[in-house]
Amino acid sequence: MRISSVIKYVMVFVAVALGVPPLLYHFVIRGSPSISVDLFLIMLIVSELSGISVFFLLLRKLGITFGDLGYRRPTSVLPYVLALLIALAYAGVELQIPSVMEYSLKLTTTKLLAVIAAIVAGFSEETVFRGFIMNFTKEYGTLMSSLLSASLFGLSHLMWGLGGVLGTFLLGLGLAYVLSKGRSVVPCVVSHTIIDALIEPGLIITFFHL
């Protein structure tokens, strides 16, 4: 598939899944702090599910299957080990922020919503940014597909500022390497989910001052 076509499909997902939260941000924070966080998380869940649903509808017309997106058994256990190490390293950096650490293991309704959001984001974003991009640009070489995957992943997190773009770009490179080693997107989904489950809702509360 041509890179321009790949980017077009990715942008559809980004517009629906990651474009809606910033637009509704000011509306959400009008409530009380605790309600605002819950609404923000629900908004993220709904927008990610909407984005991946539209994305799958487009791919269905092309005859693309889950197997084509990398949903297969990894070639070895190594990708899972690498994915876990990346998750712990990335989350470990974010957990240095006191408020992120404070909420990391606090069992509340908000935390439950954060875990659900983590599962949804891990599945949808890794399907698009690793599974789709890397499997459909592999003819351009692993380096090119990895850089494209990481770059689009980083830019899609522009709402988190330049630091967020750089951090997710580096994370994207690491997860691209995981996929290249195991030929499976599953370890990437697991890693992404672990990261978000550990650092949320603390990171959202800290960054958006909710």
C-alpha positions in Angstrom: 0.0 0.0 0.0 1.3 3.5 -0.8 2.4 5.5 2.2 0.0 8.3 1.3 -2.9 5.9 1.5 -1.7 4.5 4.8 -1.5 8.0 6.2 -5.0 8.8 5.0 -6.5 5.8 6.8 -4.6 6.6 10.0 -5.7 10.3 9.9 -9.4 9.1 9.8 -8.8 7.2 13.0 -6.9 10.1 14.6 -9.6 12.6 13.6 -12.3 10.6 15.3 -10.5 9.0 18.2 -8.0 11.6 19.2 -9.4 14.8 17.8 -12.6 14.9 19.8 -11.2 15.0 23.4 -9.3 18.3 22.9 -12.4 19.9 21.4 -14.6 18.9 24.4 -11.9 19.5 27.0 -13.2 22.9 28.1 -16.8 21.6 28.3 -15.7 18.7 30.5 -13.8 20.7 33.1 -16.8 22.9 33.9 -18.1 20.2 36.4 -16.6 19.4 39.8 -13.0 17.9 39.6 -14.0 14.3 40.3 -16.8 14.3 37.8 -14.6 16.1 35.3 -12.0 13.3 35.4 -14.7 10.6 35.0 -16.3 12.4 32.1 -13.0 12.9 30.4 -12.2 9.2 30.7 -15.6 8.2 29.4 -15.1 10.6 26.5 -11.8 9.0 25.7 -13.3 5.5 25.8 -16.2 6.5 23.5 -14.0 8.4 21.1 -11.4 5.6 20.8 -14.1 3.1 20.2 -15.7 5.3 17.6 -12.4 5.8 15.9 -11.5 2.2 15.7 -15.0 1.2 14.6 -14.8 3.7 11.6 -11.3 2.4 10.9 -12.4 -1.2 10.8 -15.3 -0.3 8.5 -12.9 1.2 6.0 -10.5 -1.8 6.2 -13.4 -4.2 5.8 -14.0 -2.7 2.3 -10.4 -3.6 1.5 -10.7 -7.1 2.7 -8.2 -6.6 5.5 -8.3 -9.2 8.3 -7.1 -9.2 11.9 -4.3 -11.5 10.8 -3.2 -8.9 8.2 -2.9 -6.4 11.1 -0.6 -8.6 13.1 -3.0 -10.5 15.3 -1.1 -13.8 15.4 1.1 -15.7 17.8 4.5 -14.1 18.3 7.5 -16.1 17.0 8.9 -16.5 20.5 8.5 -15.2 24.1 11.1 -12.5 23.5 8.6 -9.9 22.2 6.6 -10.2 25.4 9.7 -9.8 27.5 10.7 -6.7 25.5 7.2 -5.3 25.7 7.1 -5.7 29.5 10.5 -4.0 29.9 9.4 -1.1 27.7 6.1 -0.8 29.7 7.9 -0.7 33.0 10.5 1.7 31.8 8.1 4.2 30.3 5.6 4.0 33.2 8.5 4.3 35.6 9.5 7.6 34.2 5.9 8.9 34.4 5.5 7.6 37.9 8.2 10.0 39.1 5.5 12.6 39.0 4.0 12.5 42.5 0.4 12.9 41.5 0.7 10.2 38.9 2.2 7.8 41.5 -0.6 8.8 43.9 -3.3 7.6 41.6 -1.5 4.7 40.1 -2.8 2.0 42.5 -5.7 3.9 44.1 -8.8 1.7 43.7 -11.7 4.0 42.8 -14.4 4.2 40.2 -12.2 6.7 38.4 -9.3 4.1 38.4 -11.7 1.5 36.9 -12.6 3.9 34.1 -8.9 4.5 33.6 -8.2 0.8 33.2 -11.0 0.4 30.7 -9.7 3.4 28.8 -6.2 1.7 28.9 -7.5 -1.5 27.4 -9.4 0.3 24.7 -6.5 2.6 23.8 -4.0 -0.2 23.9 -6.1 -2.2 21.4 -7.2 0.6 19.1 -3.9 2.6 18.9 -1.6 -0.4 18.6 -3.9 -1.9 15.9 -3.6 1.3 13.9 -0.1 2.6 14.6 1.8 -0.7 14.8 -0.4 -3.4 13.2 -1.7 -1.4 10.3 1.1 1.0 9.5 4.0 -1.5 9.9 2.3 -4.4 8.1 1.2 -2.3 5.2 4.5 -0.4 4.7 6.9 -3.3 5.2 7.8 -3.2 1.6 9.6 0.1 2.3 11.8 -1.6 4.9 11.7 -2.0 8.7 13.4 1.3 9.4 11.0 3.3 7.3 7.9 1.6 8.6 9.1 2.0 12.2 9.9 5.7 11.8 6.5 6.3 10.1 4.7 4.4 12.8 6.5 6.2 15.6 6.2 9.6 14.0 2.4 9.4 13.4 2.0 7.9 16.9 3.9 10.8 18.4 2.1 13.5 16.4 -1.3 12.0 17.3 -0.5 12.9 21.0 0.1 16.6 20.3 -2.6 17.4 22.8 0.0 16.4 25.5 2.5 19.1 24.3 5.9 18.6 22.7 7.1 16.5 25.6 4.2 14.1 25.0 5.0 14.0 21.3 8.7 13.1 21.9 7.9 10.6 24.6 5.3 8.7 22.6 7.6 8.9 19.5 10.3 7.0 21.5 7.7 4.6 22.9 6.5 4.1 19.3 10.0 3.2 18.2 10.3 0.7 21.0 7.0 -1.0 20.2 7.8 -1.0 16.5 10.9 -3.0 17.4 8.8 -5.4 19.5 6.5 -6.0 16.5 9.5 -6.5 14.1 11.0 -9.1 16.4 7.8 -11.1 16.9 5.8 -10.4 13.8 2.8 -9.9 16.2 1.0 -6.8 17.4 -0.3 -8.6 20.5 2.8 -7.8 22.8 2.5 -4.2 21.7 -1.2 -4.1 22.8 -0.2 -5.6 26.2 2.6 -3.1 26.7 0.5 -0.1 25.8 -2.3 -1.2 28.1 0.0 -1.8 31.0 1.5 1.7 30.6 -1.9 3.5 30.5 -3.3 1.4 33.3 -0.4 2.4 35.6 -0.1 6.1 34.8 -3.8 7.0 34.5 -5.8 8.8 35.7 -2.9 10.6 37.4 -1.4 11.9 34.2 -4.7 13.3 32.9 -5.4 14.9 36.3 -1.9 16.5 36.4 -1.7 17.6 32.8 -5.2 19.0 32.4 -5.4 20.3 36.1 -8.6 18.4 36.7 
